[in-house]
Amino acid sequence: MAIDNNKTNAQFEQTVAECRALFEKKLHDYGASWRILRPTALTDQLFIKAKRIRSLEIKKESLVGEGIRPEFIALINYGIVGLIQLSKGFADAVDISNEQAMVLYDQYAKEALELMKRKNHDYDEAWRSMRVSSYTDLILTKIQRIKEIEDLDGQTLVSEGIDANYMDIINYAVFGVIKLSE
């Protein structure tokens, strides 16, 4: 069976474009207020988004009327924020313009796309045969790993760093958005 990586690449780019548009609108409304988030707070924000997805998958009902797809989009955007925060550190006040935030967003979104392309080549689109609930569990696992690395002050012996876990969260969340859109 021929693997159509071009379809995946296009779907990934379309999903990230949707996420980017929302991110840009939120920048307009709030500025880069997320610059204040310390790493542990950002990890907890990722956790509550992923935990809500899992809760909705299990309960099959939302009492606030928002579904799973917007939470995957939030995970993508917070994952990119995480990568920005790793590179710049947190701040006590907003210290970048909206334009600078968008340049950084685009940089890390592109890095996530390039990583997905390499992994998708090696794994032959295995993600397409996975269940959306598996993406959720894998994201929660990555968040738990980040928590452990944070608790170790980054002093790991053999593990990938927090940045690799953010990248995987972004990519699994993109896959979730794609699957829920098909």
C-alpha positions in Angstrom: 0.0 0.0 0.0 1.4 3.4 -1.0 1.8 5.9 1.8 0.5 9.4 1.1 2.7 11.6 3.2 1.7 14.6 1.1 -1.9 14.4 2.3 -0.6 14.3 5.9 1.7 17.2 5.3 -1.2 19.3 3.9 -3.5 18.3 6.7 -0.9 19.2 9.3 -0.3 22.6 7.7 -4.0 23.3 7.5 -4.4 22.4 11.2 -1.5 24.6 12.2 -2.9 27.4 10.1 -6.1 27.2 12.0 -4.3 27.1 15.4 -2.1 30.1 14.3 -5.1 32.2 13.4 -6.6 31.6 16.8 -3.3 32.3 18.5 -3.0 35.6 16.6 -6.5 36.6 17.6 -5.7 35.8 21.3 -2.5 37.8 21.0 -4.6 40.8 19.8 -6.9 40.4 22.9 -4.4 39.5 25.6 -0.9 40.2 24.2 1.8 37.7 25.0 0.5 37.4 28.6 1.7 33.8 28.6 5.3 35.1 28.8 4.6 35.2 32.6 4.0 31.5 32.9 6.7 29.6 34.7 7.4 26.1 33.3 5.4 24.3 36.0 2.4 26.4 35.4 2.6 25.8 31.7 2.8 22.1 32.3 -0.3 22.2 34.5 -2.1 24.1 31.8 -1.3 21.4 29.3 -2.4 18.8 31.9 -5.8 20.3 32.5 -6.5 20.5 28.7 -5.4 16.9 28.2 -7.3 15.7 31.3 -10.5 17.4 30.0 -10.1 15.6 26.7 -9.8 12.3 28.5 -12.8 13.2 30.7 -14.9 14.0 27.7 -13.9 10.8 25.9 -14.9 8.8 29.0 -18.1 10.7 29.9 -19.2 11.3 26.3 -20.8 14.6 27.5 -19.7 18.2 28.0 -21.6 20.4 30.4 -19.9 23.5 29.2 -20.7 22.9 25.6 -17.1 22.8 24.2 -15.9 19.6 22.7 -12.6 17.7 22.3 -11.3 19.4 19.1 -10.8 22.9 20.7 -8.8 21.3 23.5 -6.5 19.6 21.0 -6.0 23.0 19.4 -5.2 24.5 22.8 -2.6 21.8 23.3 -1.0 22.7 20.0 -0.8 26.3 20.9 0.3 25.8 24.5 2.9 23.3 23.2 4.3 26.0 21.0 4.2 28.5 23.9 6.1 25.9 25.9 8.9 25.7 23.2 9.1 29.6 23.2 9.3 29.7 27.0 12.0 27.0 27.0 14.1 29.1 24.6 13.5 32.5 26.2 12.7 31.7 29.8 9.7 33.2 31.6 9.3 36.9 32.3 7.8 39.0 35.0 5.9 41.0 32.4 5.1 40.8 28.8 8.5 41.5 27.1 7.8 40.7 23.4 5.5 42.3 20.8 2.7 40.4 19.1 4.8 40.5 16.0 7.8 38.9 17.7 5.5 36.3 19.3 4.2 35.4 15.8 7.7 35.0 14.4 8.5 32.6 17.3 5.2 30.8 16.8 6.0 30.2 13.1 9.5 29.0 13.9 8.4 26.3 16.3 5.4 25.3 14.2 7.8 24.8 11.3 10.1 22.7 13.6 7.1 20.6 14.7 6.1 20.0 11.0 9.6 19.0 10.1 9.8 16.5 13.0 6.4 15.1 12.0 7.6 14.6 8.4 10.7 12.7 9.6 8.8 10.5 12.0 5.9 9.9 9.6 8.4 8.7 7.0 9.8 6.2 9.5 6.5 5.1 11.0 4.6 4.8 7.7 1.6 6.9 8.8 0.9 4.5 11.8 -0.9 7.4 13.5 -3.8 7.0 11.0 -4.6 3.5 12.5 -4.5 4.8 16.0 -7.5 5.8 18.1 -7.9 9.4 19.1 -8.1 8.3 22.7 -4.6 6.9 22.3 -3.3 10.3 21.3 -4.9 11.6 24.5 -3.2 9.0 26.7 0.2 9.5 25.0 -0.1 13.3 25.5 -0.9 12.7 29.2 2.1 10.4 29.4 4.3 13.1 27.8 3.0 15.7 30.3 3.8 13.3 33.2 7.3 12.9 31.8 7.7 16.7 31.7 6.6 16.9 35.3 9.2 14.3 36.3 11.9 16.2 34.3 10.9 19.4 36.0 11.0 17.7 39.4 14.5 16.5 38.5 15.5 20.1 37.5 16.2 18.7 34.1 18.9 16.3 35.3 17.9 13.2 33.3 20.2 10.2 32.6 19.0 9.0 29.3 15.7 10.7 28.5 14.8 13.2 25.8 14.3 16.7 27.1 11.2 18.7 27.7 11.4 20.2 24.2 11.1 16.8 22.6 8.0 16.1 24.8 6.4 19.4 23.7 7.0 18.5 20.1 5.4 15.1 20.6 2.4 16.7 22.3 2.0 19.2 19.4 2.2 16.4 16.9 -0.2 14.0 18.7 -2.7 16.9 19.1 -2.4 17.8 15.4 -3.2 14.1 14.6 -6.2 14.4 17.0 -7.5 17.4 15.2 -7.1 15.8 11.8 -8.8 12.6 12.9 -11.7 14.5 14.4 -12.1 16.5 11.2 -12.2 13.5 8.9 
